[in-house]
Structure formats: C-alpha cells, structure tokens
C-alpha cells in the first residue's frame, strides 16, 4: 500500500518532473537546489574507474544542458554527494544491483547506492530533474527510491542490412544509458552482410561485408565504451538461416550449390546441419567470438528458417529419415542441440528467437519472443527463461502509445505462476535496418525507445499515456544534448530534398505524415531490396509518429466534447487548417524543382483539400447550419482519397478532419 501511494504521489508530479523512466517511488519536497557555477560533486565510499568516469561525463553533460561552466570554490561543500557501497563486476552480469536512492534539498543532494552501477543510474535521474526556473537552473527537492522492474532491458540494433559506424552506435549507447537500458543486442550477421572480423575465417568479411565491418580491436573498444555506461553487449550471429553472407567466403557451409551474392534473390540459403564439417567450423568460430565478446550470453538467431534448400537436397532428406526425424523442425532442433553444446563449452548461455524452443534443449537457454506473450508464456511453462520483443519492433513505425501498451507480464503471461513469472527476464526493443542508414537511424529509435525503456524499468502501474507523451517530449530534447540526431537529421534531409530553398512549407507537410506501418513498405519493393540504394525520399526523413497530428486530434476531441463550443480549441484548429489549406501553393514550386519530392505532390494536394474541408465544416458549425448532403458526399470522397497511402506515407490528420465534416452535417438547433 505504501508503494502504491508513493506511485500515486509520483503520478501527480510526472508532468513537472519529466522523468523517464519514472522511478519506483517519488516524494516531492519543498524548495529546490540551485545549479550554478559553484556546483560540484564529491564521491565517498567505493571508488572505481567506472564511477569516476561517469561523474566526469555527468558534470560535462550538466554543463552542456545548462550552459554553465562549473568553477567550484576550493573547500566549499559539494552540491551533490555520491556514496556507493560496492564496486562493479569486471564483466557486467545479468541481475547486478541497479537500485539507488536520491535525495535533493535546497541545501544539497545525496545519491546512495549498493553498487557503483546503481549510482550511475541515479546520476541519469538527477540530469533529468534539472530544469530552467524563473531564478535560474535548479533541481526540485525530491526523495527518490528506485530500482528496475526487469533485469534485462535491451535494444537490438541490426548492422548487417545497412552498416552502422561505431560513432553512431556510441551515441545510441549514450541514449540507452540516459533511459537506463542495460543491454545492446548487436545483430552482426545476416544475408546482407557479415560485420565482425574473424582472424580464423577472414573470408567472412573479405567476401561477405562489402568492406564494411568492425575489427576486433574496434569491438573491444566499443565493448569497453558500453561497459563504462552500464551496458552489456550481446552478439548475435544468426544461423542456420539468414546466412547468405557466410557463403560468399565459405560456400561449403551451405545446403545448396549457390553461387551467392549479397544482393540475394532465389531460394533463401541455409546452413547444412548434416555435415560434421559445419560443426567443426562453428567450433572454431564460436570459440573465437566467445573470447572477443565477454558477455555471458551468446545469441544464435534461429528465426525464419526457410527449409526449401533442405527439401531440395537428397542427402539432407536421407539424413532426416535415417535419424527418425519427422520434419525440418526436428532437423533444426538437432542443429540447435549441437550448437548449444558448442556455446556451453565456451562458457556462454545460448539465446535464440522463438523458433529454437524445443524440449530437447536444456533449460539454461533463453528464448526471445517476437511472436508475443503467448509464446513467451509457453516457454516459461516449460521452464525456459524468456525475453519479450513482440510489440517493441521500432522499425514497424508504430506510435509510442502502442509500444507503451505492451507489457511482458500481460495477456497469457499474466496467468503464469509466481515461479514461472520469474523466468521472464525482461525485453528488448528492435531496430532492424532494412530502411535505415547512419543518417536516419536515430530518428527511428528515439524518442520512442524511451517509452519501451520505461515499460521495462518502471512499475506496471505507470501507464498514463498523456503523461508519457509529455515526458517523452522532454526527454526528446535532452537526448539531443548527448549528440543524438533524431531531431536535427530530419531538417538536414529535408534541406537536401529542397535544395537551397526555404523548407518551411516542406516541413509543414512533413509534420503531418508518417511512414506506412508494419511491413507495408515492402509492398512497393519490386523483388529484393537494393541495400546500396540511397534512402533519400521523404519517407526516410519523416518521423515515425506525427506530434502535430496527435495534438490536432486532441484539439478536435476537446472541441467535439464541448458540443463544438470551445472557442479556444476552435481558434487553434482554424490555425492548423488555414496553414494546411494554403500550404500547397507555397510548396508546389519546391516540389516541382526536386526529383526527390515530385512523388509527394499528391500528398500536398490532399492536405490542402483537408484544410479547406475542415474550415468549411467549422463555418457551418459556427453559423449553426447543417452542411448540405451534396457537400458532405463530396468531402467524404476527398477524405477517402486522402486516406490512401501516397509515396509510402500516410496523412495522419484525415480522421479528425472527417470528424469535423461529419459534425457539421448533424442537425443543429
């Protein structure tokens, strides 16, 4: 009950504090701690290099956020005192204590934690507390007691389809640390590229990477970078499917004859699990990678195995029958059993996607579910630990609210016994790289990833959507201070499309569209995707979720609920509609002169028509007139046209404009 009341109290201050993820307990106090040039930090208790480095980054970040160069006076009482009882593990482990307590008063702040890792989490909370006030920057007085709900809070980044340089990955590590995520799941190989230097098998990158890969020294440095920020790095080498890039250098691993190219086409290639030479190769490869990646967990993929090559290979079919296997699933289970023994021999725990679940595998493995809580619960009932990724696929372009509504413990998982629930370790968001480059990957991950971080850290009771959006938008700008480019890159990409012209009108259009959802963009891809083609269309620049459309929708809802009498809401609605009605005339010359923008002309015209329709509807409502049926029919036809995808994008203000049109056709007294 105490925790519930504490959470209730925290809910009353969420909008003011803008904390994300929301701590377990927040108790506001009177006053505030000024942040001025004399601000300083003192560390007592356990000292280790990890915490010392974090304090230095904290001070740099705080100075950047506030613009204040700190010059503490010698001998002055520190504004923030940090005390950690114990240091960190040399290799970060699942379940390390990340709890902390933070007390801020007008006289100073104190951060205490059982471990330096917990102290690092508390410093990120302190950064989020700092706000501009009428008298300067300050942190409000508050007492916070915090710990994560789940021990595993990850982000998968795919670097195989489009190679992502280390500097881009590092700034995303900084973003993960800011919202208390603790695992980077590094998807390092797939059909389109093998991205890790292997000294035992150099042709993996010589032939299978287009020259874009990470050296082993670079990987060691990157792992250290992540460790310093409290983030584990788990590698994934997907097998036996999604392995075309392996075969350019080592075709003998394949179940088919080839030849193979990174561009793909034809039957999806798959490893041959019937040859002993395959396992001899994997013995050497996994041993090498196990030494390179210190984390205790090793991901072997195992998803979406297309068995056509197995079906077409007489020797493989003979092997299946000789071993009394029923189907390809049994053959994959045999492969996974062999693979698990190799992984275990190298002192690692095997992780794989849903498809690896099989009763012949030991209970030590971890199953990552992309299929949903039912699959997650089924694994737990059989005694297997699991992670949820269903609902957290960032590349599907879902709105933040939809990700936020997915909980690892909901639906089928809610019916598990207490012991079975302990087997659910947490979850991971996923950024697959079919449609991202180093230029736009940040905007596909952030700020939506912050709400998934909250779902995995905070209490399940923290679920108010309005509060979430308010706090997410605050975090959006804080993340830019870390060097992430989710806001700035869009401006640069729009400027490229428009040339040297004014992008004001182009931004108006970009603000109200979103990319098509799920895998619908694949519909227009004729054959295999060209992963060397530039991603320079408007769909590649626009945000996955339109803040403008969401605000406009809320305004229309407010207006409708007032009986169409809220004059303040109507004034704002008219402002939006007028801008949209007039925007096409301003934007048309820009669209015509750019080959990158010509396909967007129908969207611009549809937006103008929506603006005009909405304004006419408001005029009818203001005059208490019922709109003619003929006008309604004409407008609804235009609205239906505006609902269709154009240039792989969707106009997100169609529904609220339709609501206005339909409201104007109701009989008014």
C-alpha positions in Angstrom: 0.0 0.0 0.0 2.9 2.4 0.8 4.4 1.8 -2.6 1.1 2.3 -4.3 0.6 5.6 -2.5 4.1 6.6 -3.4 3.4 5.8 -7.0 0.2 7.7 -6.8 2.1 10.7 -5.4 4.6 10.4 -8.2 1.8 10.4 -10.8 0.9 13.9 -9.5 4.4 15.2 -10.3 5.2 13.4 -13.5 4.4 16.3 -15.8 6.5 18.7 -13.7 9.5 16.3 -13.2 9.7 14.9 -16.7 11.4 11.8 -15.5 11.6 8.8 -17.9 11.7 6.1 -16.9 9.5 7.0 -13.9 11.2 5.9 -10.6 9.6 3.4 -8.3 8.9 6.0 -5.6 8.9 9.8 -5.9 8.1 12.0 -3.0 8.3 15.8 -3.7 9.6 18.1 -1.1 9.7 21.9 -0.6 12.3 24.1 -2.3 14.9 23.4 -4.9 18.7 23.0 -5.3 20.2 25.8 -7.5 22.6 24.7 -10.2 25.2 27.5 -10.6 28.9 27.9 -11.3 29.8 26.6 -7.8 28.1 23.3 -8.4 30.4 20.4 -7.5 30.3 16.6 -6.9 32.0 14.5 -4.2 32.3 10.7 -4.2 32.6 8.8 -0.9 32.6 5.1 -0.3 33.6 2.8 -3.1 35.7 4.3 -5.8 36.2 2.7 -9.2 37.2 3.9 -12.6 33.7 3.3 -13.9 32.1 5.6 -11.4 34.8 8.2 -11.7 34.3 8.3 -15.5 30.6 8.6 -15.1 30.9 11.5 -12.7 33.1 13.3 -15.3 30.5 12.7 -18.0 27.8 13.8 -15.7 29.4 17.1 -15.0 30.1 17.6 -18.7 26.6 16.8 -19.6 25.1 19.0 -16.9 27.3 21.9 -18.1 26.2 21.4 -21.6 22.5 21.3 -20.7 22.6 24.4 -18.6 25.4 26.3 -20.5 27.1 26.9 -17.2 30.9 26.4 -16.9 31.4 25.0 -13.4 34.0 26.6 -11.2 33.6 25.3 -7.7 35.3 27.2 -4.9 38.0 25.3 -3.0 36.8 23.8 0.3 33.1 24.5 -0.5 30.5 22.0 0.5 29.7 19.8 -2.6 26.2 20.3 -4.1 26.0 16.5 -4.8 27.5 13.7 -2.7 27.6 10.2 -4.1 28.2 7.1 -2.0 28.3 3.5 -3.3 28.9 0.6 -1.0 30.5 -1.7 -3.6 32.1 -1.6 -7.0 31.0 -3.3 -10.2 31.7 -6.7 -11.6 34.6 -6.8 -14.0 32.2 -8.2 -16.6 28.7 -6.8 -16.2 26.3 -9.6 -15.2 22.5 -10.1 -15.6 20.8 -9.0 -12.3 23.5 -6.7 -10.9 22.0 -4.4 -8.3 21.0 -1.2 -10.1 19.0 0.4 -7.2 19.7 3.8 -5.8 18.2 6.5 -3.5 18.4 10.2 -4.4 17.5 13.0 -2.0 17.5 16.6 -3.3 17.0 19.5 -0.9 17.7 23.2 -1.2 20.9 22.7 0.8 22.3 19.9 -1.3 21.7 16.5 -2.8 22.8 12.9 -1.8 22.9 9.9 -4.0 23.4 6.5 -2.4 23.5 3.0 -3.9 24.6 -0.5 -3.0 26.8 -0.6 -6.2 28.5 2.0 -8.4 26.2 0.7 -11.2 23.2 1.9 -9.2 24.9 5.3 -8.6 25.3 5.6 -12.4 21.6 5.1 -12.8 20.9 7.7 -10.2 23.1 10.3 -11.9 20.9 10.0 -15.0 17.8 10.7 -12.9 19.5 13.8 -11.5 20.2 15.1 -15.0 16.5 14.7 -15.9 15.5 16.7 -12.7 17.3 19.8 -13.7 15.0 22.5 -15.2 15.1 26.2 -16.0 13.2 28.3 -13.4 12.5 32.0 -13.1 15.6 32.3 -11.0 18.0 30.0 -12.9 18.6 26.3 -13.3 17.6 24.1 -10.4 16.7 20.6 -9.4 13.4 20.4 -7.4 13.5 19.0 -3.9 12.5 15.3 -4.0 13.2 11.9 -2.5 13.5 9.1 -5.0 13.9 5.4 -4.2 14.3 3.4 -7.4 15.1 0.0 -8.8 14.2 -1.7 -12.1 11.3 -3.9 -12.6 13.1 -6.2 -15.1 16.8 -7.1 -15.1 17.1 -7.3 -18.9 16.2 -4.1 -20.7 17.7 -4.1 -24.2 17.8 -2.6 -27.6 18.7 -4.7 -30.7 20.5 -2.8 -33.5 20.9 -4.6 -36.8 24.1 -3.6 -38.6 24.0 -6.2 -41.3 21.5 -4.8 -43.8 22.9 -1.3 -43.5 26.3 -0.9 -41.8 26.2 1.4 -38.9 29.5 3.0 -37.9 30.8 2.9 -34.3 30.3 6.6 -33.7 26.6 6.3 -34.4 26.4 3.2 -32.2 28.2 5.0 -29.4 25.8 7.9 -29.3 22.9 5.4 -29.1 24.7 3.7 -26.2 24.7 7.1 -24.5 20.9 7.4 -25.2 20.3 3.9 -23.8 22.2 4.8 -20.6 20.2 8.0 -20.3 17.0 6.0 -20.1 18.5 3.2 -18.0 18.6 0.4 -20.6 21.4 -2.1 -20.0 21.8 -4.5 -23.0 22.8 -3.8 -26.6 21.8 -6.8 -28.7 24.2 -6.4 -31.6 22.8 -8.2 -34.7 26.1 -8.7 -36.5 25.4 -11.1 -39.4 22.6 -11.7 -41.8 22.1 -12.3 -45.5 23.2 -8.8 -46.5 26.5 -8.6 -44.5 28.9 -10.2 -42.1 30.3 -7.4 -39.9 32.9 -8.9 -37.5 36.5 -9.5 -38.3 37.4 -13.2 -37.8 41.0 -14.0 -37.8 40.3 -17.7 -38.1 38.0 -17.3 -41.0 39.0 -14.0 -42.7 36.9 -14.6 -45.8 33.7 -14.0 -43.8 34.4 -10.2 -44.1 36.7 -10.3 -47.1 33.9 -11.7 -49.2 30.8 -11.1 -47.2 30.9 -7.5 -45.9 31.4 -5.1 -48.9 34.4 -4.0 -46.9 32.2 -2.6 -44.1 32.9 -4.4 -40.8 34.4 -3.9 -37.3 37.9 -5.0 -36.5 38.4 -7.0 -33.3 40.2 -4.0 -31.7 37.3 -1.7 -32.6 34.9 -4.2 -31.0 36.9 -4.4 -27.8 37.0 -0.6 -27.5 33.3 -0.4 -28.2 32.5 -3.0 -25.5 34.6 -1.0 -23.0 32.7 2.1 -24.0 29.4 0.4 -23.3 30.6 -1.2 -20.1 31.6 2.3 -18.8 28.0 3.3 -19.3 26.5 0.3 -17.6 25.5 -1.6 -20.8 26.2 -5.2 -21.7 26.9 -6.1 -25.3 25.4 -9.4 -26.5 26.4 -10.5 -30.1 24.1 -12.3 -32.4 25.3 -14.4 -35.3 22.1 -15.7 -36.9 22.1 -19.3 -38.0 21.2 -21.7 -39.6 19.1 -19.3 -41.7 19.8 -15.6 -42.6 23.4 -16.8 -43.5 23.9 -15.9 -47.2 26.8 -13.6 -46.3 28.7 -16.5 -44.8 28.7 -18.5 -48.1 30.5 -16.0 -50.3 33.6 -16.9 -48.5 32.7 -20.4 -47.3 30.2 -22.0 -49.7 30.8 -25.4 -48.2 28.6 -24.4 -45.2 25.5 -24.1 -47.4 22.8 -26.7 -48.1 22.7 -25.6 -51.7 25.0 -25.1 -54.6 25.0 -21.3 -54.9 26.5 -19.2 -56.3 25.7 -16.5 -53.8 25.7 -12.7 -53.8 24.9 -10.2 -51.0 22.1 -8.8 -53.3 20.2 -12.1 -52.8 17.4 -13.4 -55.0 16.2 -17.0 -55.4 15.9 -19.5 -52.6 16.9 -18.3 -49.1 20.2 -20.1 -48.3 20.6 -22.1 -45.1 23.4 -24.0 -43.4 23.8 -27.7 -43.8 23.3 -29.2 -40.4 24.1 -32.8 -41.6 27.8 -32.3 -42.2 30.3 -32.7 -39.4 32.5 -30.1 -41.2 29.8 -27.5 -40.3 30.2 -28.1 -36.6 34.0 -28.1 -36.9 33.8 -24.7 -38.5 31.4 -23.4 -35.8 33.5 -24.9 -33.0 36.4 -22.7 -34.1 34.3 -19.6 -34.9 32.3 -19.6 -31.7 35.4 -20.1 -29.6 36.9 -17.1 -31.3 33.8 -14.9 -30.8 33.3 -16.1 -27.2 36.7 -14.7 -26.3 36.0 -11.4 -28.2 32.7 -10.8 -26.5 32.9 -11.2 -22.7 29.1 -11.2 -22.0 27.7 -14.4 -20.6 25.0 -14.6 -23.3 25.5 -15.5 -26.9 22.7 -15.2 -29.4 22.4 -17.7 -32.3 19.3 -16.3 -34.0 17.4 -19.4 -35.2 14.5 -17.5 -36.7 12.7 -17.7 -40.0 14.4 -20.9 -41.3 13.3 -21.4 -44.9 13.7 -25.2 -45.4 13.5 -25.2 -49.2 17.2 -25.9 -49.6 16.8 -28.8 -47.1 13.8 -30.1 -49.0 15.7 -30.0 -52.3 18.8 -31.7 -51.0 18.6 -35.5 -51.3 21.5 -36.1 -48.8 19.7 -33.9 -46.2 16.4 -35.7 -46.7 18.2 -39.0 -46.3 19.8 -37.8 -43.1 16.3 -36.8 -41.8 14.9 -40.2 -42.4 17.9 -42.1 -41.1 17.6 -40.2 -37.8 13.9 -40.8 -37.5 13.1 -37.1 -37.8 9.6 -36.0 -38.8 10.3 -32.7 -40.4 12.6 -29.7 -40.8 11.8 -28.5 -37.4 13.3 -31.7 -35.9 16.4 -31.1 -38.1 16.7 -27.5 -36.8 16.3 -28.8 -33.2 19.2 -31.3 -33.9 21.3 -28.4 -35.2 20.5 -26.3 -32.1 21.4 -29.1 -29.7 24.8 -29.4 -31.3 25.1 -25.6 -31.3 24.1 -25.3 -27.6 26.9 -27.7 -26.6 29.4 -25.6 -28.5 28.2 -22.4 -26.9 28.1 -24.0 -23.5 31.6 -25.4 -23.9 32.8 -21.8 -24.3 31.1 -20.8 -21.0 28.2 -18.9 -22.7 24.5 -19.2 -22.4 22.7 -19.7 -25.7 19.9 -17.2 -26.6 17.7 -17.6 -29.7 14.4 -16.5 -31.2 11.0 -18.3 -30.6 11.8 -21.0 -33.2 14.6 -22.6 -31.1 12.1 -23.6 -28.4 12.3 -27.4 -28.2 12.0 -29.8 -25.2 15.4 -31.4 -26.1 17.2 -28.2 -25.3 18.4 -27.6 -21.8 16.5 -25.2 -19.5 19.6 -22.9 -19.4 18.8 -21.4 -22.8 16.9 -18.1 -23.2 14.1 -17.7 -25.7 13.5 -14.3 -27.2 9.9 -13.9 -28.3 9.0 -11.9 -31.4 5.6 -13.7 -31.6 4.0 -12.4 -28.4 3.2 -13.1 -24.8 1.6 -16.4 -25.6 4.9 -17.7 -27.0 6.7 -16.2 -24.0 4.4 -17.8 -21.5 4.6 -21.2 -23.3 8.4 -21.1 -22.9 8.1 -20.2 -19.2 5.6 -23.0 -18.5 8.2 -25.4 -19.9 10.8 -23.9 -17.6 12.7 -21.7 -20.0 13.7 -18.1 -19.4 12.4 -15.6 -21.9 12.6 -12.1 -23.3 9.8 -10.2 -25.0 10.4 -8.3 -28.2 6.9 -8.6 -29.7 5.4 -5.1 -29.6 8.7 -3.4 -29.4 9.8 -3.5 -33.1 10.7 0.1 -33.7 11.1 -0.5 -37.4 7.3 -1.2 -37.7 6.7 2.6 -37.2 4.1 2.2 -34.5 3.2 5.2 -32.4 4.8 5.4 -28.9 1.5 4.7 -27.2 1.2 1.3 -28.9 4.6 0.2 -27.8 3.8 1.6 -24.3 0.7 -0.6 -24.0 2.7 -3.8 -24.4 3.8 -5.4 -21.2 5.9 -8.6 -20.8 3.6 -9.7 -18.0 0.3 -9.1 -19.7 -2.1 -11.4 -21.6 -1.0 -15.1 -21.4 2.0 -14.2 -19.2 -0.4 -12.8 -16.6 -1.7 -16.3 -15.9 1.8 -17.7 -15.0 2.6 -18.9 -11.5 4.9 -16.7 -9.4 7.8 -19.1 -10.1 7.1 -19.1 -13.9 6.9 -15.3 -13.9 10.5 -15.1 -12.5 11.6 -16.8 -15.7 10.6 -13.7 -17.7 13.8 -11.6 -17.6 12.5 -8.5 -19.4 12.5 -7.4 -23.0 14.2 -5.8 -25.9 13.2 -3.2 -28.5 14.4 -4.0 -32.0 15.7 -1.7 -34.8 16.1 -3.8 -37.9 18.0 -2.0 -40.7 16.2 -2.6 -44.0 15.2 1.1 -44.1 17.7 2.9 -42.0 21.2 4.4 -42.6 23.6 6.2 -40.2 21.7 9.3 -41.2 18.2 8.4 -40.1 18.6 5.6 -37.6 18.5 7.9 -34.6 15.0 9.2 -35.6 13.7 5.6 -36.0 14.9 4.7 -32.5 14.4 7.9 -30.5 12.5 9.1 -28.6 10.0 6.2 -28.9 12.6 3.8 -27.4 12.5 5.8 -24.2 8.9 4.6 -23.6 9.9 1.0 -24.0 12.7 1.6 -21.5 10.1 2.9 -19.1 7.9 -0.1 -19.6 10.8 -2.4 -18.7 12.1 -0.3 -15.8 9.0 1.2 -14.1 6.1 -0.2 -12.3 3.3 -1.7 -14.5 1.0 0.9 -12.8 2.8 3.7 -14.6 0.8 3.8 -17.8 -0.9 7.2 -18.2 -0.5 7.9 -21.9 -0.8 11.7 -21.7 1.9 11.8 -19.0 4.1 9.5 -21.1 3.9 11.8 -24.2 4.6 14.9 -22.1 7.7 13.3 -20.5 8.8 11.7 -23.7 8.9 15.0 -25.5 11.0 16.5 -22.7 13.4 13.6 -23.0 13.5 14.0 -26.8 15.4 17.3 -26.4 17.6 16.1 -23.5 18.8 13.2 -25.8 19.9 15.8 -28.4 22.4 17.1 -25.8 24.0 13.7 -25.9 24.7 14.1 -29.6 21.8 12.0 -31.0 20.4 13.4 -34.2 16.8 12.3 -34.2 15.7 16.0 -34.4 18.5 17.6 -36.4 18.9 14.9 -39.1 15.3 15.4 -40.4 16.0 19.1 -41.0 19.2 18.3 -42.9 17.4 15.6 -45.0 14.5 18.0 -45.9 17.0 20.6 -46.9 18.7 18.2 -49.2 15.4 17.5 -50.9 14.5 21.1 -51.3 17.9 22.2 -52.4 18.9 25.7 -51.2 15.3 26.8 -50.9 13.1 27.6 -47.8 11.9 24.4 -46.2 9.1 26.0 -44.1 6.3 24.7 -46.4 8.0 21.3 -46.8 8.2 21.0 -43.0 4.5 21.7 -42.7 3.8 18.7 -44.9 6.4 16.5 -43.2 4.9 17.3 -39.8 1.6 15.6 -40.6 2.6 12.5 -42.4 4.0 9.2 -41.2 5.6 6.2 -42.9 3.3 3.3 -43.7 3.2 0.8 -40.9 4.3 -2.8 -40.3 5.9 -4.3 -43.4 3.7 -2.4 -45.9 6.7 -0.5 -47.4 7.8 -3.8 -48.8 4.7 -3.9 -51.0 6.3 -1.4 -53.4 9.7 -3.1 -53.4 9.9 -5.0 -56.7 12.0 -8.0 -55.9 14.8 -7.9 -53.3 15.6 -4.6 -51.7 18.7 -2.8 -53.0 20.6 -2.2 -49.8 23.0 0.0 -51.7 20.3 2.4 -52.9 20.2 5.8 -51.2 17.4 6.4 -48.6 16.7 10.0 -49.6 12.9 10.1 -50.0 10.6 12.0 -47.7 9.5 8.7 -46.1 13.1 8.3 -45.0 13.1 11.7 -43.3 9.7 12.0 -41.6 9.2 10.9 -38.0 7.6 7.5 -37.3 4.9 9.4 -35.3 3.5 12.9 -36.0 3.3 15.0 -32.9 1.4 17.6 -34.9 -1.3 15.2 -35.9 -1.6 13.9 -32.3 -2.1 17.4 -31.0 -4.6 18.3 -33.7 -6.6 15.1 -33.0 -6.7 16.0 -29.3 -7.9 19.5 -30.1 -10.7 18.2 -32.3 -11.7 15.8 -29.5 -11.8 18.6 -27.0 -13.9 20.7 -29.4 -16.3 17.9 -30.1 -16.7 17.1 -26.4 -17.6 20.7 -25.7 -20.5 20.5 -28.1 -18.4 22.4 -30.7 -18.5 25.5 -28.4 -14.9 25.6 -27.1 -13.7 28.8 -28.8 -10.1 28.4 -27.7 -9.8 25.0 -29.2 -11.6 26.2 -32.4 -9.1 29.0 -32.8 -6.2 26.6 -32.7 -8.0 24.2 -35.0 -8.6 27.0 -37.5 -4.9 28.0 -37.3 -3.8 24.5 -38.3 -6.4 24.1 -41.1 -5.6 27.5 -42.6 -1.9 26.7 -42.7 -2.6 23.3 -44.4 -5.1 24.8 -46.9 -2.6 27.4 -48.1 0.5 25.3 -47.9 0.2 23.5 -51.3 0.5 26.8 -53.1 3.7 27.6 -51.2 5.1 24.2 -51.5 4.3 23.5 -55.2 7.4 25.3 -56.7 9.7 23.3 -54.3 8.1 20.0 -55.3 8.4 20.7 -59.0 12.1 21.5 -58.9 13.2 18.5 -56.9 13.3 14.9 -58.3 13.3 13.7 -54.7 10.0 15.4 -54.0 7.8 15.1 -57.1 6.1 11.9 -55.8 4.9 13.9 -52.8 2.8 16.3 -54.7 -0.5 14.3 -54.3 0.1 14.4 -50.5 0.4 18.1 -50.5 -2.8 18.5 -52.6 -4.7 16.2 -50.2 -3.5 18.2 -47.2 -4.7 21.4 -48.8 -8.1 19.8 -49.6 -8.4 18.6 -46.0 -7.6 22.1 -44.7 -10.3 23.6 -46.9 -12.9 21.0 -45.9 -12.2 21.4 -42.2 -12.5 25.2 -42.4 -15.8 24.9 -44.3 -17.1 22.5 -41.6 -16.2 25.0 -38.9 -18.0 27.7 -40.7 -21.2 25.6 -40.9 -20.8 24.8 -37.2 -20.3 28.5 -36.2 -23.4 29.5 -38.1 -25.4 26.6 -36.7 -26.2 25.5 -40.2 -26.4 21.9 -41.3 -24.0 21.2 -44.2 -25.7 20.0 -47.4 -25.6 16.3 -48.2 -24.0 17.0 -51.5 -21.2 18.9 -49.9 -20.8 16.1 -47.3 -20.6 13.5 -50.1 -18.0 15.4 -52.0 -15.9 16.0 -48.9 -16.0 12.4 -47.7 -14.9 11.2 -51.2 -11.9 13.5 -51.0 -11.2 12.3 -47.4 -11.3 8.7 -48.6 -8.8 9.6 -51.2 -6.6 11.2 -48.6 -6.6 8.0 -46.5 -4.8 6.1 -49.2 -1.0 5.7 -48.9 0.9 8.0 -51.2 4.7 7.8 -51.7 4.6 5.1 -49.0 3.3 7.7 -46.4 0.0 8.3 -44.6 -1.6 11.7 -43.9 -2.3 11.5 -40.2 -4.9 14.3 -39.9 -7.5 12.7 -42.1 -9.6 11.2 -39.2 -10.0 14.4 -37.2 -10.9 16.4 -40.3 -13.5 13.8 -41.1 -14.9 14.1 -37.6 -15.4 17.9 -38.2 -17.1 17.3 -41.5 -19.5 14.7 -40.0 -20.2 17.0 -37.1 -21.2 19.8 -39.5 -23.8 17.6 -41.1 -25.7 16.9 -37.9 -28.9 18.9 -37.4 -28.2 21.9 -35.1 -30.8 23.9 -33.3 
